[in-house]
Amino acid sequence: MNYFVRRAGTALATLFAVATLIFLTLHLVPGDPAEVLMTSGGMAPSREAIDALRISLGLDRPLWDQYLAYLARITSGDLGTSFQDHASISAEIIRRLPRTVELIVSAAVASVLIGMPAGILAALRRGSFWDGLLSSLASLGLSLPIFVTGTLMILVFSQTLRLVPAGGYADFTEDPLKHVVYLAMPAISISVGLIPVVFRMTRTSILEFLEREWVRTARAKGLTERSVLLRHVVRNSLSPVITVLGLHIGTLLGGTVLVEYVFNWPGLSGMLVQAVEQRDYPAVQGIVLVICILFVLINMGVDLLYGLLDPRVRAR
């Protein structure tokens, strides 16, 4: 219980610091949002019109006043309204966030289903042909940027073989099969860089635990190699794999911009890019804050799971 309380307190302090940093950073960026909005259509508005818009947007108030109002809003779950169309930012994030999360979770599941068995096989066949082949493929996967992988997949499977569309989105409730088809390539593009991470960590952990004394003791007691591997080696090697995977999943929350752009996937990243270009402070603050909250929650979840798998962590 104390372990959970400590982790929750750290998470809350981190979120407060992040929210403050987001607010201050955006307001230090050069450019007047009111002027950007007024001149976006090629017009040349008067200074009076720009000042009137600044007042209506609340940008004329002191920075500390805007900051307190910002904290009051986010603590109540209100992320404000967009400078562009005055639409609810919370509603738009709720609509787009599941698409980005679905993309990342699909890639993570694929990386675990492929990376862990491959890592176990490479560790058990250390120095063999399979170990060398899988390690080489992992190095290749790590060296390929996401946008290169995505572009190559579009070139091969969409333009050349014409097996799947190059990009787009279909609602799952309307057409499940079409939704999965559109999801496949962007999820695979992300997993290509994530599978090697899981593979290498699994291989390293398995090799480390195979040399432990209690593993040799289990073999000496007459346990089968399968039982030793599953009950003693694989189970204990899950902790570092889960930790690394959790960190990478959190990073991907803010790193799917290129994938969503290449495959025209209407997730949260596209909304963030548009908001930054238009100096839409409330939208940028809301999106980045939600991404940070998810990142902190994922890491806290990984820490708690790590504590469940390893009782020594909870005792620290």
N, C-alpha and C positions, 0 to 999 in steps of 0.2 A: 504493500500500500504506500509506504514511504517513497519507494522508487517511482511509483506512478505520480505522486504529488510533486516530487522534484522535477520530473520530466514535464509535467503540465505547467509548473511555474516557469521553467525555462522557456517553454514554447510561448507563453503569454508575453514574457519580457521580450522575446525575439520579435514577435508580431508588432508590439508597440514600437520598438526601435525601427523596424522595417517601414511601418506606416509613416513615422516621422520623417525618415530618410526619403521616402517616395515624395512626400509633400514638398519638402525643401528642395529636392533635386529638380523637380518639375518647374518650380517657381523661379529657379535660377537659370533655366534654359532661356537663351535670347529669343525674343519674339513676343509680340502682343497678340494673344488669342482673339481679342476683339478686332484688331486690324486684319488678322488673317481671315476671319469670317467675313468681314465687310469687303475685302478685296478678292475673295476666292472666285468670283464670277467675272473678273476683269474690270470691275468698277473702280472708280476713284472717289470714295466717300469723303465727306468733309470731316474735319477734326471734331466738330460738334457731334456728328453722327457716331463716330467711333467712341467718343467719351460717353455718350448716352448708352451705347451697348455695353461698355465696361461697367457702368452703374447697374444696368439690368442684370448682368451676370455676377455682380458682387465683387468684381475685381478691383473696385476702387477702395474697398475696405482695407484696413491695416492687415499686414501679413499674419500677425498673431491672432487677430479676430477670425480670419479665414481658417487658420489652423485649428482653433478651438471648435469652430462650426464643423470642420471636417471630421475631427475626432468624435464629436457628438453624433454625427450622421452614421459613421461606420460602426460605432458601438451599438447602434439601434438597427443595424442591418440595411441602412439606406445608403446606397452608393451614389446618390444624386442623379441628375439628369444631364444628358449630353448637351454640349454647347451648340452642336450642329442642328439637331432636330427636336431638342427638348424631350427626347424619349427616355424612358427609364433605363438606366444602365444596368441595374440589377436584373431586369426582365430580359435584356439582350444577352447578358452573361449566362443566365440560366438556360437560355435557348441554345447558346453556342458551346458552352462548356462540356456538356455530355459528348459532343462530337470529338473534341480534342482528347478527352479522357478515354473514350472508346478506342481511339487511334493508338494511344500510348499503352493501354491495357492489352490490346490485341498484340502489339509488338512485344510486350513483356512476356505474355503467355507463350508466344512462339519462341522467344529466346530461351525460356526455361525448358520447354518441351524438346528443343533441339540442342541447346548448349550444355545442359546437365548430362544427358546420356552420352553425348560426345566427349565431355570432359572425363566422365567415369571410364569410358572405353580407352581413352588416351592414357589415363593414369595406370590402368590395369595392364596395358600393352606398352608400357614405357620403353622408348627406344626402338619400337617396331615400325613397320611401314605405316600402319594406321595412325600411330602417334605423330609421325612426321607429316603425313598428309593432312590430318586435322589441324595441326599446329600451323601449317603453311596457309591453309584456308582461313584460319582465324586471323593471321597476320594480314592477309589480303583484305578481309572484311573490315579490320580496324583502319586500314589505310585508305579506304574509299569514303569520301565525304558523302553525306546524305543526298545532296543535290545531284552528285554524279551518279549515284546508284539509281535515284528516281528517274533521271534523264535517260539512262541506259535502258531501264525497264520500259519506259514509254517507247523508246526507239525500237526495241526488240518485240515486245508483246503487243503493242498497240499499232505502231506504224508498219512494222515488217510482217509479223505473223497475224495481226488483226484479230487477236483472241479476246482482248478486253478493251474497253474504252480508255482513252488517255487520261481522263479525270472527270470529276463531277461528284454529285451527291444525290442519293435517293433515300427518302425516308423509309425506315425499316417497317413501319406499320403499313405503309402503302405497297411496298414491293420488297420483301425480305431478301430474295435472291439477288435482285439488282443492287440492293444496299451492300451485300457481302462482296459482290463483284467490284464495286467502287472502292470498298474498304481494303481489299486485298493488297493492291500494289503499294499504297502509301504505308500500310502497316509493315509490309515486308521490307520496304526501303529503310524504315527505322530499325527493324530487327536485325538487318544485316550488320549494323554497327554494334548492336547490343548482344548478339549471340556470342561473338568472340570474348566479350567481357565475362559472361557467365561461364563459357568454356574454360577460359584460363584460370578463373578463380576456383572452379570445381576441380580441375586437374591438380592445381597446386594444393588445395585442401585435402584431396584424397591421398596424394602422395605423402603429405605431412602426417596424416593420421595413420597411414599404413605402417609407419615406422614407430608408432607409439608402443610402449611396453605392454599396456593393457590389451592391445590388439594381439600381440604375440601370446599373451596369457590366454586369451579367448581361444586361439587356435590350439594351444597346448591342452586345453580342457576337452578338445575333441569336437568343437563346434564346426559345422560345415563352412566352407568358404563363402557361400551365399549368405548364411546367417551372420557371419562376422562382418561382411561387407554392408549388409542392409541395417543391421541393428547397432553396430558399433562405429563403422567408418562413415557411411553416408549420412547418418543422422547427425553426427557431431560436426560434419563438414558443412552442414546447411547454414550455420550461423554466419560465417564470413560471406558466403554466396548471397544470402538474403540482404546483408548489410550493403554490399556493393550494388546489388540490383536496386535496392530502395533508393540509394543515392543517385543512380543513373536515371531512374524513373522520375525523381523529383527534378532533375536537370532537364529532362525532356519536356516537362511542362512549359518551359520557356524556350525550348529549342526546336519546336515543330514548325517554325515560321516558314522555312524553306520547303518542307514537305507539303504543307497546306497550300503554299503558293504554287508549287510545281503541279500538284494534282488537283488544284482548284477545290480543295476541301474546305467547306465553310465553317471553320472552327474559331477558336478564340484568338489565335495568332493573327489572322487576317484583320480582325477587328482592332487589335492592338496596333498594327502597322498603320492602319487608316487613322486611328485616333492620334498617333504621334505626328503624322504628316499634317493634320489639321489643328494641332495644338489644343486638342480637346482634353483639357486637364482632368475633369471628372472621370472621363472614360478611361484615360491612361491610369489614373490612380486606382480606379476600381478594378481594372483587369490585372494590373501588376500586384495589387493587394491580394486578390483571389488566388493568383498563382503562388504567391509567397505563403498564403495560408495553407494551401494544399501541399506545398513543399514541406512546411514545418510539420503538418499532420502526418505526412508519409514518413518523415524521419522519426517522429515520435512513435508511430506505429511500428517501425522497424526496430527501434530501441526496445519497445515493450516485448515484441516477439523474440528479440535476441535474449531478453531477460528470461522469458519462458523456456527457451531452449537451453540456456546456460544459467543455472542458479547462482553461479559465482558472480555474475553481473549484478544481480539484485542485492547481493550482500555488500557490495562496495559502497 
